[in-house]
């Protein structure tokens, strides 16, 4: 993105880049040793700072995960849009005004995971 000090151009370039972003999921292998679980934990208005203040960063539940994503942003200041962005995680970030419009089928994270063989 080459738009130094032009915030509108930076945002437009970001939106253009995100509109092209997609994630795909490979089908699960039949080999039991290669299979794994995915746990999505989305708690309304709970941040890592909140867990730190509650002295719960090392909670036993969190220590059981092989991968724990802690350095990301939902690009939302409140939980409704954050949850929508999570549910549409297979595609890039949409402008806030588009979050309440129907999303393309390929953007639905849980449908994509189900198609790859994951079950609830």
Secondary structure, 3 states (H helix, E strand, C coil): CCCCCCHHHHHHHHHHHHHHCECCCCCCCCCHHHCCCCCCCCCCCCCHHHHHHCCCCCCHHHHCCCCCCCCCCCCCCCHHHHHHHHHCCCECCCCHHHCCCCCCHHHCHHHHHHHCCCCC
